[in-house]
């Protein structure tokens, strides 16, 4: 039995949106205070908590010690059970079938 991950909270979505826009406009991540100002959080601790939750979910990562070094993590496509790769060993026709000799 597999568990579905919980959806993002409204605040997490807002923080993630601020990071996306900031990275697109400036090329580097915003500081904790800048994120707080944009999403309406006065406490830097609460902003850091939201960033930690996003990092734990694998949506952002830091390249350094500070949160301003955060980058977006590319989402991996969901793997569907039972499907095999069509890589080099996937068969001559790409569907796992070998040609008749």
Chimera marker file (.cmm) of the C-alpha trace (Angstrom):
<marker_set name="trace">
<marker id="1" x="0.000" y="0.000" z="0.000" r="1" g="1" b="0" radius="0.5"/>
<marker id="2" x="1.517" y="3.329" z="-1.024" r="1" g="1" b="0" radius="0.5"/>
<marker id="3" x="0.854" y="6.613" z="0.684" r="1" g="1" b="0" radius="0.5"/>
<marker id="4" x="0.137" y="9.717" z="-1.287" r="1" g="1" b="0" radius="0.5"/>
<marker id="5" x="2.096" y="12.751" z="-0.183" r="1" g="1" b="0" radius="0.5"/>
<marker id="6" x="0.096" y="15.486" z="1.460" r="1" g="1" b="0" radius="0.5"/>
<marker id="7" x="-0.618" y="18.498" z="-0.726" r="1" g="1" b="0" radius="0.5"/>
<marker id="8" x="1.280" y="21.690" z="-0.053" r="1" g="1" b="0" radius="0.5"/>
<marker id="9" x="-0.269" y="24.154" z="2.340" r="1" g="1" b="0" radius="0.5"/>
<marker id="10" x="-1.264" y="27.585" z="1.060" r="1" g="1" b="0" radius="0.5"/>
<marker id="11" x="1.691" y="29.124" z="2.870" r="1" g="1" b="0" radius="0.5"/>
<marker id="12" x="4.132" y="26.583" z="1.369" r="1" g="1" b="0" radius="0.5"/>
<marker id="13" x="2.750" y="27.304" z="-2.096" r="1" g="1" b="0" radius="0.5"/>
<marker id="14" x="3.182" y="31.045" z="-1.500" r="1" g="1" b="0" radius="0.5"/>
<marker id="15" x="6.794" y="30.594" z="-0.344" r="1" g="1" b="0" radius="0.5"/>
<marker id="16" x="7.560" y="28.369" z="-3.320" r="1" g="1" b="0" radius="0.5"/>
<marker id="17" x="6.005" y="30.906" z="-5.710" r="1" g="1" b="0" radius="0.5"/>
<marker id="18" x="8.137" y="33.705" z="-4.225" r="1" g="1" b="0" radius="0.5"/>
<marker id="19" x="11.272" y="31.612" z="-4.708" r="1" g="1" b="0" radius="0.5"/>
<marker id="20" x="10.367" y="30.779" z="-8.322" r="1" g="1" b="0" radius="0.5"/>
<marker id="21" x="9.716" y="34.414" z="-9.241" r="1" g="1" b="0" radius="0.5"/>
<marker id="22" x="12.786" y="35.651" z="-7.384" r="1" g="1" b="0" radius="0.5"/>
<marker id="23" x="15.061" y="33.126" z="-9.098" r="1" g="1" b="0" radius="0.5"/>
<marker id="24" x="13.628" y="34.001" z="-12.513" r="1" g="1" b="0" radius="0.5"/>
<marker id="25" x="14.049" y="37.746" z="-11.974" r="1" g="1" b="0" radius="0.5"/>
<marker id="26" x="17.358" y="37.872" z="-10.125" r="1" g="1" b="0" radius="0.5"/>
<marker id="27" x="19.119" y="34.555" z="-10.674" r="1" g="1" b="0" radius="0.5"/>
<marker id="28" x="19.638" y="33.864" z="-6.959" r="1" g="1" b="0" radius="0.5"/>
<marker id="29" x="17.368" y="32.972" z="-4.075" r="1" g="1" b="0" radius="0.5"/>
<marker id="30" x="15.720" y="35.503" z="-1.757" r="1" g="1" b="0" radius="0.5"/>
<marker id="31" x="16.726" y="35.933" z="1.868" r="1" g="1" b="0" radius="0.5"/>
<marker id="32" x="14.492" y="34.726" z="4.678" r="1" g="1" b="0" radius="0.5"/>
<marker id="33" x="13.420" y="38.308" z="5.426" r="1" g="1" b="0" radius="0.5"/>
<marker id="34" x="12.581" y="38.983" z="1.771" r="1" g="1" b="0" radius="0.5"/>
<marker id="35" x="10.411" y="35.848" z="1.630" r="1" g="1" b="0" radius="0.5"/>
<marker id="36" x="8.701" y="36.839" z="4.870" r="1" g="1" b="0" radius="0.5"/>
<marker id="37" x="7.924" y="40.306" z="3.533" r="1" g="1" b="0" radius="0.5"/>
<marker id="38" x="6.381" y="38.857" z="0.368" r="1" g="1" b="0" radius="0.5"/>
<marker id="39" x="4.182" y="36.235" z="2.046" r="1" g="1" b="0" radius="0.5"/>
<marker id="40" x="3.266" y="38.243" z="5.151" r="1" g="1" b="0" radius="0.5"/>
<marker id="41" x="5.340" y="36.470" z="7.786" r="1" g="1" b="0" radius="0.5"/>
<marker id="42" x="7.135" y="38.714" z="10.269" r="1" g="1" b="0" radius="0.5"/>
<marker id="43" x="8.955" y="35.889" z="12.036" r="1" g="1" b="0" radius="0.5"/>
<marker id="44" x="12.107" y="34.673" z="10.311" r="1" g="1" b="0" radius="0.5"/>
<marker id="45" x="11.764" y="31.471" z="12.289" r="1" g="1" b="0" radius="0.5"/>
<marker id="46" x="8.405" y="30.690" z="10.696" r="1" g="1" b="0" radius="0.5"/>
<marker id="47" x="9.839" y="31.378" z="7.230" r="1" g="1" b="0" radius="0.5"/>
<marker id="48" x="12.776" y="29.076" z="7.971" r="1" g="1" b="0" radius="0.5"/>
<marker id="49" x="10.322" y="26.424" z="9.137" r="1" g="1" b="0" radius="0.5"/>
<marker id="50" x="8.400" y="26.600" z="5.851" r="1" g="1" b="0" radius="0.5"/>
<marker id="51" x="11.663" y="26.447" z="3.892" r="1" g="1" b="0" radius="0.5"/>
<marker id="52" x="12.734" y="23.415" z="5.912" r="1" g="1" b="0" radius="0.5"/>
<marker id="53" x="9.461" y="21.648" z="5.104" r="1" g="1" b="0" radius="0.5"/>
<marker id="54" x="9.905" y="22.389" z="1.378" r="1" g="1" b="0" radius="0.5"/>
<marker id="55" x="13.477" y="21.113" z="1.541" r="1" g="1" b="0" radius="0.5"/>
<marker id="56" x="12.359" y="17.941" z="3.343" r="1" g="1" b="0" radius="0.5"/>
<marker id="57" x="9.809" y="17.304" z="0.590" r="1" g="1" b="0" radius="0.5"/>
<marker id="58" x="12.543" y="17.633" z="-2.023" r="1" g="1" b="0" radius="0.5"/>
<marker id="59" x="11.127" y="20.732" z="-3.721" r="1" g="1" b="0" radius="0.5"/>
<marker id="60" x="14.074" y="23.008" z="-2.955" r="1" g="1" b="0" radius="0.5"/>
<marker id="61" x="17.673" y="22.477" z="-1.949" r="1" g="1" b="0" radius="0.5"/>
<marker id="62" x="20.509" y="24.702" z="-0.789" r="1" g="1" b="0" radius="0.5"/>
<marker id="63" x="23.873" y="24.959" z="-2.453" r="1" g="1" b="0" radius="0.5"/>
<marker id="64" x="25.333" y="26.644" z="0.615" r="1" g="1" b="0" radius="0.5"/>
<marker id="65" x="24.543" y="27.232" z="4.253" r="1" g="1" b="0" radius="0.5"/>
<marker id="66" x="22.116" y="30.145" z="3.831" r="1" g="1" b="0" radius="0.5"/>
<marker id="67" x="18.566" y="29.915" z="2.524" r="1" g="1" b="0" radius="0.5"/>
<marker id="68" x="19.405" y="32.551" z="-0.089" r="1" g="1" b="0" radius="0.5"/>
<marker id="69" x="21.370" y="29.829" z="-1.899" r="1" g="1" b="0" radius="0.5"/>
<marker id="70" x="18.243" y="27.718" z="-2.418" r="1" g="1" b="0" radius="0.5"/>
<marker id="71" x="17.412" y="26.379" z="-5.853" r="1" g="1" b="0" radius="0.5"/>
<marker id="72" x="14.384" y="24.570" z="-7.187" r="1" g="1" b="0" radius="0.5"/>
<marker id="73" x="14.729" y="20.828" z="-7.510" r="1" g="1" b="0" radius="0.5"/>
<marker id="74" x="13.579" y="19.382" z="-10.793" r="1" g="1" b="0" radius="0.5"/>
<marker id="75" x="10.621" y="17.082" z="-10.309" r="1" g="1" b="0" radius="0.5"/>
<marker id="76" x="11.268" y="13.499" z="-11.253" r="1" g="1" b="0" radius="0.5"/>
<marker id="77" x="8.544" y="11.891" z="-13.346" r="1" g="1" b="0" radius="0.5"/>
<marker id="78" x="6.433" y="9.496" z="-11.337" r="1" g="1" b="0" radius="0.5"/>
<marker id="79" x="7.282" y="5.860" z="-11.943" r="1" g="1" b="0" radius="0.5"/>
<marker id="80" x="4.379" y="3.618" z="-12.690" r="1" g="1" b="0" radius="0.5"/>
<marker id="81" x="4.686" y="0.101" z="-11.341" r="1" g="1" b="0" radius="0.5"/>
<marker id="82" x="4.799" y="-2.660" z="-13.898" r="1" g="1" b="0" radius="0.5"/>
<marker id="83" x="6.235" y="-0.593" z="-16.729" r="1" g="1" b="0" radius="0.5"/>
<marker id="84" x="9.712" y="-1.367" z="-17.955" r="1" g="1" b="0" radius="0.5"/>
<marker id="85" x="12.261" y="0.899" z="-19.430" r="1" g="1" b="0" radius="0.5"/>
<marker id="86" x="12.707" y="1.018" z="-23.160" r="1" g="1" b="0" radius="0.5"/>
<marker id="87" x="16.408" y="1.489" z="-22.748" r="1" g="1" b="0" radius="0.5"/>
<marker id="88" x="19.181" y="-0.311" z="-24.605" r="1" g="1" b="0" radius="0.5"/>
<marker id="89" x="18.068" y="-3.697" z="-23.233" r="1" g="1" b="0" radius="0.5"/>
<marker id="90" x="14.398" y="-3.045" z="-23.967" r="1" g="1" b="0" radius="0.5"/>
<marker id="91" x="14.383" y="-5.169" z="-27.093" r="1" g="1" b="0" radius="0.5"/>
<marker id="92" x="14.892" y="-4.452" z="-30.754" r="1" g="1" b="0" radius="0.5"/>
<marker id="93" x="11.470" y="-2.895" z="-31.211" r="1" g="1" b="0" radius="0.5"/>
<marker id="94" x="11.496" y="-0.997" z="-27.892" r="1" g="1" b="0" radius="0.5"/>
<marker id="95" x="8.724" y="-3.093" z="-26.352" r="1" g="1" b="0" radius="0.5"/>
<marker id="96" x="10.820" y="-5.935" z="-24.964" r="1" g="1" b="0" radius="0.5"/>
<marker id="97" x="10.262" y="-8.213" z="-27.942" r="1" g="1" b="0" radius="0.5"/>
<marker id="98" x="13.193" y="-9.596" z="-29.842" r="1" g="1" b="0" radius="0.5"/>
<marker id="99" x="12.990" y="-10.118" z="-33.575" r="1" g="1" b="0" radius="0.5"/>
<marker id="100" x="12.458" y="-13.667" z="-34.774" r="1" g="1" b="0" radius="0.5"/>
<marker id="101" x="15.739" y="-15.402" z="-35.728" r="1" g="1" b="0" radius="0.5"/>
<link id1="1" id2="2" r="1" g="1" b="0" radius="0.2"/>
<link id1="2" id2="3" r="1" g="1" b="0" radius="0.2"/>
<link id1="3" id2="4" r="1" g="1" b="0" radius="0.2"/>
<link id1="4" id2="5" r="1" g="1" b="0" radius="0.2"/>
<link id1="5" id2="6" r="1" g="1" b="0" radius="0.2"/>
<link id1="6" id2="7" r="1" g="1" b="0" radius="0.2"/>
<link id1="7" id2="8" r="1" g="1" b="0" radius="0.2"/>
<link id1="8" id2="9" r="1" g="1" b="0" radius="0.2"/>
<link id1="9" id2="10" r="1" g="1" b="0" radius="0.2"/>
<link id1="10" id2="11" r="1" g="1" b="0" radius="0.2"/>
<link id1="11" id2="12" r="1" g="1" b="0" radius="0.2"/>
<link id1="12" id2="13" r="1" g="1" b="0" radius="0.2"/>
<link id1="13" id2="14" r="1" g="1" b="0" radius="0.2"/>
<link id1="14" id2="15" r="1" g="1" b="0" radius="0.2"/>
<link id1="15" id2="16" r="1" g="1" b="0" radius="0.2"/>
<link id1="16" id2="17" r="1" g="1" b="0" radius="0.2"/>
<link id1="17" id2="18" r="1" g="1" b="0" radius="0.2"/>
<link id1="18" id2="19" r="1" g="1" b="0" radius="0.2"/>
<link id1="19" id2="20" r="1" g="1" b="0" radius="0.2"/>
<link id1="20" id2="21" r="1" g="1" b="0" radius="0.2"/>
<link id1="21" id2="22" r="1" g="1" b="0" radius="0.2"/>
<link id1="22" id2="23" r="1" g="1" b="0" radius="0.2"/>
<link id1="23" id2="24" r="1" g="1" b="0" radius="0.2"/>
<link id1="24" id2="25" r="1" g="1" b="0" radius="0.2"/>
<link id1="25" id2="26" r="1" g="1" b="0" radius="0.2"/>
<link id1="26" id2="27" r="1" g="1" b="0" radius="0.2"/>
<link id1="27" id2="28" r="1" g="1" b="0" radius="0.2"/>
<link id1="28" id2="29" r="1" g="1" b="0" radius="0.2"/>
<link id1="29" id2="30" r="1" g="1" b="0" radius="0.2"/>
<link id1="30" id2="31" r="1" g="1" b="0" radius="0.2"/>
<link id1="31" id2="32" r="1" g="1" b="0" radius="0.2"/>
<link id1="32" id2="33" r="1" g="1" b="0" radius="0.2"/>
<link id1="33" id2="34" r="1" g="1" b="0" radius="0.2"/>
<link id1="34" id2="35" r="1" g="1" b="0" radius="0.2"/>
<link id1="35" id2="36" r="1" g="1" b="0" radius="0.2"/>
<link id1="36" id2="37" r="1" g="1" b="0" radius="0.2"/>
<link id1="37" id2="38" r="1" g="1" b="0" radius="0.2"/>
<link id1="38" id2="39" r="1" g="1" b="0" radius="0.2"/>
<link id1="39" id2="40" r="1" g="1" b="0" radius="0.2"/>
<link id1="40" id2="41" r="1" g="1" b="0" radius="0.2"/>
<link id1="41" id2="42" r="1" g="1" b="0" radius="0.2"/>
<link id1="42" id2="43" r="1" g="1" b="0" radius="0.2"/>
<link id1="43" id2="44" r="1" g="1" b="0" radius="0.2"/>
<link id1="44" id2="45" r="1" g="1" b="0" radius="0.2"/>
<link id1="45" id2="46" r="1" g="1" b="0" radius="0.2"/>
<link id1="46" id2="47" r="1" g="1" b="0" radius="0.2"/>
<link id1="47" id2="48" r="1" g="1" b="0" radius="0.2"/>
<link id1="48" id2="49" r="1" g="1" b="0" radius="0.2"/>
<link id1="49" id2="50" r="1" g="1" b="0" radius="0.2"/>
<link id1="50" id2="51" r="1" g="1" b="0" radius="0.2"/>
<link id1="51" id2="52" r="1" g="1" b="0" radius="0.2"/>
<link id1="52" id2="53" r="1" g="1" b="0" radius="0.2"/>
<link id1="53" id2="54" r="1" g="1" b="0" radius="0.2"/>
<link id1="54" id2="55" r="1" g="1" b="0" radius="0.2"/>
<link id1="55" id2="56" r="1" g="1" b="0" radius="0.2"/>
<link id1="56" id2="57" r="1" g="1" b="0" radius="0.2"/>
<link id1="57" id2="58" r="1" g="1" b="0" radius="0.2"/>
<link id1="58" id2="59" r="1" g="1" b="0" radius="0.2"/>
<link id1="59" id2="60" r="1" g="1" b="0" radius="0.2"/>
<link id1="60" id2="61" r="1" g="1" b="0" radius="0.2"/>
<link id1="61" id2="62" r="1" g="1" b="0" radius="0.2"/>
<link id1="62" id2="63" r="1" g="1" b="0" radius="0.2"/>
<link id1="63" id2="64" r="1" g="1" b="0" radius="0.2"/>
<link id1="64" id2="65" r="1" g="1" b="0" radius="0.2"/>
<link id1="65" id2="66" r="1" g="1" b="0" radius="0.2"/>
<link id1="66" id2="67" r="1" g="1" b="0" radius="0.2"/>
<link id1="67" id2="68" r="1" g="1" b="0" radius="0.2"/>
<link id1="68" id2="69" r="1" g="1" b="0" radius="0.2"/>
<link id1="69" id2="70" r="1" g="1" b="0" radius="0.2"/>
<link id1="70" id2="71" r="1" g="1" b="0" radius="0.2"/>
<link id1="71" id2="72" r="1" g="1" b="0" radius="0.2"/>
<link id1="72" id2="73" r="1" g="1" b="0" radius="0.2"/>
<link id1="73" id2="74" r="1" g="1" b="0" radius="0.2"/>
<link id1="74" id2="75" r="1" g="1" b="0" radius="0.2"/>
<link id1="75" id2="76" r="1" g="1" b="0" radius="0.2"/>
<link id1="76" id2="77" r="1" g="1" b="0" radius="0.2"/>
<link id1="77" id2="78" r="1" g="1" b="0" radius="0.2"/>
<link id1="78" id2="79" r="1" g="1" b="0" radius="0.2"/>
<link id1="79" id2="80" r="1" g="1" b="0" radius="0.2"/>
<link id1="80" id2="81" r="1" g="1" b="0" radius="0.2"/>
<link id1="81" id2="82" r="1" g="1" b="0" radius="0.2"/>
<link id1="82" id2="83" r="1" g="1" b="0" radius="0.2"/>
<link id1="83" id2="84" r="1" g="1" b="0" radius="0.2"/>
<link id1="84" id2="85" r="1" g="1" b="0" radius="0.2"/>
<link id1="85" id2="86" r="1" g="1" b="0" radius="0.2"/>
<link id1="86" id2="87" r="1" g="1" b="0" radius="0.2"/>
<link id1="87" id2="88" r="1" g="1" b="0" radius="0.2"/>
<link id1="88" id2="89" r="1" g="1" b="0" radius="0.2"/>
<link id1="89" id2="90" r="1" g="1" b="0" radius="0.2"/>
<link id1="90" id2="91" r="1" g="1" b="0" radius="0.2"/>
<link id1="91" id2="92" r="1" g="1" b="0" radius="0.2"/>
<link id1="92" id2="93" r="1" g="1" b="0" radius="0.2"/>
<link id1="93" id2="94" r="1" g="1" b="0" radius="0.2"/>
<link id1="94" id2="95" r="1" g="1" b="0" radius="0.2"/>
<link id1="95" id2="96" r="1" g="1" b="0" radius="0.2"/>
<link id1="96" id2="97" r="1" g="1" b="0" radius="0.2"/>
<link id1="97" id2="98" r="1" g="1" b="0" radius="0.2"/>
<link id1="98" id2="99" r="1" g="1" b="0" radius="0.2"/>
<link id1="99" id2="100" r="1" g="1" b="0" radius="0.2"/>
<link id1="100" id2="101" r="1" g="1" b="0" radius="0.2"/>
</marker_set>
